[in-house]
C-alpha cells in the first residue's frame, strides 16, 4: 500500500474492501455465458452461437444524471445503480436486442467501501431484472474533482439480436397502434428541472414532505428506480410483429417517439387516454410548467412505447396485463408527434 498515495486522498485499501463487499451482489448476476470473475482486467463472455445464426451486437451507454443529487441528500444509494442499468438496457431493447453483459463505472470523491457496495447492489439488482451479467466495472477515487460525499455512475451494456430481426421502425405504417408501458414515475430524466421547481438545493428538507396523492414523501417518489422493460418486451418481439420501440427518456414524447418512425409517418397520441401519475401534476402546478414543456421533458407515466399491427393489439394487451394500454396510432404526415 502506498502511504504517499493515501496522503494524497486515494485509499487503495478501501478500494480492495469495496470489491470484497460488492462481490456477493455481482455473483447474483452470473449467466451461462460468463467466463470470468470479478477482479480481472476484462470481462469475458461467450456468445451462444447456436442461438444466433447472424448475430448483431447492440451496445448502449448512459448514466443517472442529477437524480444522484437526491440520493446523496437522502443518503440512500441502493437504487441508483438500478437506474443506470435501466437507462442502458431499455435503449438497446428498442432495436430488439437481448442485453447480455453490463459494466459500470463509479467515480467518488472518497471511497467509502460500504457506500460503493450499496451502489453496486443496485446495479446487480438491475442486471438480474434485465437478465444480463455484470461482468466488470471500475471504481475511481478522485479527490479534488468530486467532494468527499459526491459520486457519479455510468454504465455500458452489450446485447445481441438476430440480423433479420432488428427493429428499426422501417415497417411502420399508417393504422398501426401505439401502446404505452407504464413508468414507475419520473425515471431518470428531468431532475435538474425537478430540483429547480422544488428549490431542493436550498431547501433539501422538502424531500421529506409527504404528499397524500403520492402516498409517500417527495424524496421517496423521486428515488423510485427506473423500470426495466426487457423481460416484458423480448417475449413480445418473439411472438408479435413489433414494428418500432421508443424508450421515453430525456426530451420526453417530442424527442423520443419520432426516433422510432420512418419518414412520412407521424405519431398521434391521445392525451385523454394517458393515465398520468400524480407526481407530474405536482411538478407542473408547483413550477407553473406548460403542458408542452412537460411532454417535452418527462415520460408522463409512459416509460416505453411501441407500434404494433391493430389485429395483434388485444392479444398483446392480454399478455402484458394492466401495465400496458393503447395511447395512440400512426398516421401519415411529417415525422413527429401530435398530442391531442
C-alpha positions as CSV (number, residue, x, y, z in Angstrom):
1,X,0.0,0.0,0.0
2,X,1.3,3.5,-0.9
3,X,1.2,5.8,2.1
4,X,2.0,8.7,-0.2
5,X,-1.0,7.9,-2.4
6,X,-3.2,7.7,0.7
7,X,-1.9,11.0,1.9
8,X,-3.0,12.5,-1.5
9,X,-6.5,11.3,-0.8
10,X,-6.7,7.9,-2.5
11,X,-7.1,4.9,-0.3
12,X,-6.2,1.8,-2.2
13,X,-7.2,-0.5,0.7
14,X,-10.7,1.0,0.7
15,X,-10.9,0.0,-3.0
16,X,-10.0,-3.6,-2.2
17,X,-12.6,-3.7,0.6
18,X,-15.2,-2.3,-1.8
19,X,-14.5,-5.1,-4.2
20,X,-14.9,-7.7,-1.4
21,X,-18.2,-6.2,-0.3
22,X,-19.7,-6.0,-3.8
23,X,-18.7,-9.5,-4.8
24,X,-21.8,-11.0,-3.2
25,X,-24.1,-8.8,-5.4
26,X,-22.1,-9.4,-8.6
27,X,-22.3,-13.2,-8.2
28,X,-26.1,-13.0,-8.4
29,X,-25.9,-11.7,-12.0
30,X,-23.8,-14.5,-13.4
31,X,-25.4,-16.1,-16.6
32,X,-24.4,-19.1,-18.7
33,X,-22.0,-17.1,-21.0
34,X,-19.8,-15.6,-18.2
35,X,-16.3,-16.9,-18.3
36,X,-14.5,-14.5,-15.9
37,X,-15.0,-13.5,-12.3
38,X,-14.7,-10.1,-10.7
39,X,-11.2,-8.6,-10.4
40,X,-9.8,-9.3,-13.8
41,X,-8.7,-6.7,-16.4
42,X,-11.6,-7.6,-18.7
43,X,-15.0,-9.2,-18.5
44,X,-15.2,-12.4,-20.6
45,X,-18.5,-13.6,-22.1
46,X,-19.0,-16.4,-24.6
47,X,-21.7,-15.7,-27.2
48,X,-24.2,-18.5,-27.8
49,X,-23.6,-19.2,-31.5
50,X,-26.2,-21.9,-31.5
51,X,-28.9,-19.3,-30.7
52,X,-27.9,-16.7,-33.3
53,X,-27.3,-17.5,-37.0
54,X,-26.2,-14.0,-37.8
55,X,-25.7,-12.2,-34.5
56,X,-25.5,-8.4,-34.4
57,X,-24.1,-6.8,-31.3
58,X,-26.0,-3.8,-30.0
59,X,-24.4,-1.5,-27.4
60,X,-25.6,1.3,-25.2
61,X,-24.2,3.6,-22.5
62,X,-25.8,6.1,-20.1
63,X,-25.7,7.4,-16.6
64,X,-28.3,8.5,-14.0
65,X,-27.8,12.3,-14.1
66,X,-28.7,14.7,-11.3
67,X,-31.1,12.2,-9.8
68,X,-27.9,11.3,-7.9
69,X,-28.2,14.6,-6.0
70,X,-31.4,13.3,-4.4
71,X,-29.7,10.0,-3.4
72,X,-26.8,11.9,-1.9
73,X,-29.1,14.2,0.1
74,X,-31.2,11.3,1.4
75,X,-28.1,9.1,1.9
76,X,-29.8,6.3,0.0
77,X,-27.6,4.7,-2.5
78,X,-29.0,1.2,-3.3
79,X,-31.4,2.2,-6.1
80,X,-29.5,4.5,-8.4
81,X,-27.4,1.6,-9.8
82,X,-30.7,0.0,-11.0
83,X,-31.5,3.3,-12.8
84,X,-28.1,3.1,-14.5
85,X,-28.8,-0.4,-15.8
86,X,-32.3,0.6,-16.9
87,X,-31.2,3.6,-18.9
88,X,-28.8,1.4,-20.9
89,X,-30.7,-1.9,-21.4
90,X,-34.0,-0.2,-22.2
91,X,-32.3,1.6,-25.0
92,X,-30.9,-1.5,-26.7
93,X,-34.1,-3.5,-26.4
94,X,-35.6,-0.8,-28.8
95,X,-33.6,-2.5,-31.5
96,X,-34.9,-5.9,-30.5
97,X,-31.6,-6.8,-28.7
98,X,-31.3,-9.1,-25.6
99,X,-28.9,-7.5,-23.1
100,X,-26.0,-9.9,-22.4
101,X,-23.4,-8.0,-20.3
102,X,-23.1,-4.9,-18.3
103,X,-20.2,-2.9,-16.9
104,X,-20.3,0.1,-14.5
105,X,-18.0,3.0,-13.8
106,X,-18.3,4.7,-10.4
107,X,-16.3,7.9,-9.6
108,X,-16.2,9.0,-6.0
109,X,-14.7,11.8,-4.0
110,X,-13.8,9.5,-1.2
111,X,-14.0,5.7,-1.4
112,X,-16.3,4.5,1.4
113,X,-16.5,0.8,0.7
114,X,-19.9,0.2,2.2
115,X,-21.4,3.1,0.1
116,X,-19.8,1.8,-3.1
117,X,-21.1,-1.7,-2.3
118,X,-24.6,-0.3,-1.9
119,X,-24.4,1.4,-5.3
120,X,-23.2,-1.8,-6.9
121,X,-26.0,-3.7,-5.1
122,X,-28.5,-1.6,-7.2
123,X,-26.5,-2.3,-10.4
124,X,-26.7,-6.0,-9.6
125,X,-30.5,-5.8,-8.9
126,X,-30.9,-4.1,-12.3
127,X,-28.9,-6.7,-14.1
128,X,-31.0,-9.5,-12.6
129,X,-34.1,-7.8,-13.8
130,X,-32.7,-7.3,-17.2
131,X,-31.3,-10.9,-17.4
132,X,-27.7,-9.7,-18.1
133,X,-24.5,-10.3,-16.3
134,X,-22.4,-7.7,-14.5
135,X,-19.0,-8.8,-15.9
136,X,-16.9,-5.9,-14.8
137,X,-16.6,-2.3,-13.7
138,X,-14.3,0.4,-12.2
139,X,-14.4,2.4,-9.1
140,X,-12.2,5.6,-9.3
141,X,-11.4,7.7,-6.2
142,X,-10.8,11.3,-7.4
143,X,-10.3,13.7,-4.5
144,X,-10.3,17.3,-5.7
145,X,-12.6,16.5,-8.6
146,X,-15.5,15.4,-6.5
147,X,-16.4,16.5,-3.0
148,X,-15.9,13.7,-0.4
149,X,-19.6,12.8,-0.3
150,X,-20.2,13.1,-4.1
151,X,-20.1,10.4,-6.8
152,X,-21.2,9.7,-10.3
153,X,-22.1,6.5,-12.0
154,X,-22.2,5.5,-15.7
155,X,-22.9,2.1,-17.3
156,X,-22.4,0.3,-20.6
157,X,-24.2,-2.7,-22.0
158,X,-23.8,-5.1,-24.9
159,X,-26.6,-7.2,-26.3
160,X,-27.3,-9.3,-29.4
161,X,-30.1,-9.6,-31.9
162,X,-30.5,-11.8,-35.0
163,X,-29.7,-9.6,-38.0
164,X,-33.0,-10.4,-39.7
165,X,-35.0,-9.4,-36.6
166,X,-33.5,-6.0,-36.0
167,X,-36.3,-3.5,-35.2
168,X,-35.6,-0.2,-36.9
169,X,-39.1,1.3,-37.5
170,X,-38.9,0.9,-41.3
171,X,-42.0,-1.2,-41.4
172,X,-44.2,1.2,-39.5
173,X,-47.3,2.3,-41.5
174,X,-50.5,4.3,-41.0
175,X,-53.0,2.5,-38.9
176,X,-50.5,0.8,-36.6
177,X,-51.4,1.2,-33.0
178,X,-49.2,2.8,-30.3
179,X,-49.1,1.0,-27.0
180,X,-47.5,2.5,-23.9
181,X,-45.9,0.7,-20.9
182,X,-46.3,2.4,-17.6
183,X,-43.4,4.1,-15.9
184,X,-42.6,3.9,-12.2
185,X,-42.5,7.7,-12.1
186,X,-40.0,10.2,-13.3
187,X,-37.4,7.5,-14.0
188,X,-34.0,9.2,-14.6
189,X,-34.7,12.4,-16.6
190,X,-35.7,15.9,-15.9
191,X,-34.2,16.0,-12.4
192,X,-32.4,19.4,-13.0
193,X,-35.8,20.9,-13.6
194,X,-37.4,19.0,-10.7
195,X,-34.7,20.2,-8.3
196,X,-35.3,23.8,-9.5
197,X,-39.1,23.5,-9.2
198,X,-38.8,22.4,-5.5
199,X,-35.7,24.5,-4.8
200,X,-34.1,21.4,-3.4
201,X,-30.6,22.7,-3.5
202,X,-31.5,25.4,-0.9
203,X,-34.3,23.6,0.8
204,X,-33.4,19.9,0.9
205,X,-35.9,19.4,3.7
206,X,-38.7,19.5,1.1
207,X,-37.7,15.9,0.2
208,X,-39.3,14.9,3.5
209,X,-42.6,16.4,2.6
210,X,-45.4,13.8,2.5
211,X,-47.9,14.1,-0.4
212,X,-51.3,12.3,0.1
213,X,-51.7,11.9,-3.6
214,X,-48.3,10.1,-3.8
215,X,-48.7,8.0,-0.7
216,X,-45.1,8.8,0.2
217,X,-42.6,11.6,0.7
218,X,-41.3,13.6,-2.3
219,X,-37.9,12.1,-1.8
220,X,-39.2,8.5,-1.8
221,X,-41.1,9.3,-5.0
222,X,-38.1,10.8,-6.7
223,X,-35.9,7.9,-5.9
224,X,-38.2,5.2,-7.4
225,X,-36.0,3.2,-9.7
226,X,-36.4,3.4,-13.5
227,X,-38.4,0.4,-14.7
228,X,-36.6,-2.2,-16.8
229,X,-38.7,-3.4,-19.7
230,X,-36.5,-6.1,-21.1
231,X,-38.4,-9.1,-19.8
232,X,-41.7,-7.6,-21.0
233,X,-40.5,-6.7,-24.5
234,X,-38.4,-9.6,-25.6
235,X,-41.3,-12.2,-25.5
236,X,-43.4,-9.7,-27.4
237,X,-40.8,-9.3,-30.1
238,X,-40.5,-13.0,-30.4
239,X,-44.3,-13.6,-30.7
240,X,-45.7,-10.5,-32.5
241,X,-44.8,-8.1,-35.3
242,X,-43.5,-5.3,-33.1
243,X,-42.5,-2.7,-35.7
244,X,-40.9,0.1,-33.6
245,X,-40.0,0.8,-30.0
246,X,-39.0,4.0,-28.2
247,X,-37.6,4.5,-24.7
248,X,-39.1,7.7,-23.3
249,X,-36.1,9.4,-21.7
250,X,-34.7,12.9,-21.8
251,X,-36.7,15.0,-24.3
252,X,-40.0,13.2,-23.4
253,X,-42.5,12.4,-26.1
254,X,-41.4,15.0,-28.6
255,X,-37.8,13.9,-28.9
256,X,-38.0,10.1,-28.4
257,X,-41.1,8.9,-30.3
258,X,-40.1,10.4,-33.7
259,X,-36.9,8.4,-33.4
260,X,-38.8,5.2,-34.0
261,X,-40.7,6.5,-37.0
262,X,-39.7,6.4,-40.7
263,X,-40.2,9.5,-42.9
264,X,-43.8,10.1,-43.8
265,X,-45.1,8.6,-40.6
266,X,-46.4,10.6,-37.6
267,X,-47.5,9.6,-34.1
268,X,-50.9,10.7,-32.9
269,X,-51.0,10.5,-29.1
270,X,-54.5,10.8,-27.5
271,X,-53.9,12.8,-24.3
272,X,-57.2,11.7,-22.7
273,X,-56.0,8.1,-22.9
274,X,-52.9,8.8,-20.8
275,X,-53.0,7.8,-17.2
276,X,-50.7,10.5,-15.8
277,X,-49.3,9.8,-12.3
278,X,-49.8,12.5,-9.6
279,X,-46.1,13.4,-9.4
280,X,-46.3,15.1,-12.9
281,X,-49.3,17.2,-11.9
282,X,-47.5,18.2,-8.7
283,X,-44.4,19.3,-10.7
284,X,-46.5,21.2,-13.3
285,X,-48.5,23.0,-10.7
286,X,-45.6,23.8,-8.4
287,X,-43.4,25.1,-11.2
288,X,-46.0,26.6,-13.5
289,X,-44.8,24.4,-16.3
290,X,-46.8,24.2,-19.5
291,X,-48.2,21.0,-20.9
292,X,-45.9,21.1,-23.9
293,X,-42.8,21.6,-21.7
294,X,-44.0,18.7,-19.5
295,X,-44.3,16.4,-22.5
296,X,-41.0,17.6,-23.9
297,X,-39.2,16.8,-20.7
298,X,-40.8,13.9,-18.8
299,X,-42.2,10.5,-19.7
300,X,-45.6,11.5,-18.2
301,X,-46.2,8.0,-16.9
302,X,-45.2,6.1,-20.0
303,X,-41.7,4.8,-20.0
304,X,-41.7,2.9,-23.2
305,X,-43.9,2.9,-26.3
306,X,-44.1,0.6,-29.3
307,X,-46.0,0.2,-32.5
308,X,-47.9,-2.9,-33.5
309,X,-50.5,-4.1,-36.0
310,X,-54.1,-3.4,-35.0
311,X,-55.1,-7.1,-35.3
312,X,-52.5,-8.1,-32.7
313,X,-53.2,-5.4,-30.1
314,X,-55.8,-7.2,-28.0
315,X,-53.6,-10.3,-27.6
316,X,-50.6,-8.1,-26.8
317,X,-52.6,-6.3,-24.1
318,X,-53.9,-9.5,-22.6
319,X,-50.3,-10.8,-22.4
320,X,-48.9,-7.6,-20.8
321,X,-51.8,-7.0,-18.4
322,X,-52.6,-3.6,-16.7
323,X,-49.0,-2.4,-17.3
324,X,-49.9,-1.6,-20.9
325,X,-52.6,0.3,-22.8
326,X,-53.3,1.9,-26.1
327,X,-52.2,5.6,-26.2
328,X,-52.5,6.5,-29.9
329,X,-51.9,5.5,-33.5
330,X,-49.6,6.0,-36.5
331,X,-50.9,8.4,-39.2
332,X,-49.4,9.7,-42.5
333,X,-47.5,13.0,-42.2
334,X,-44.3,14.7,-41.4
335,X,-42.1,12.8,-38.9
336,X,-43.1,14.0,-35.5
337,X,-45.7,13.8,-32.7
338,X,-49.1,15.3,-32.1
339,X,-50.5,15.2,-28.6
340,X,-54.2,15.9,-28.8
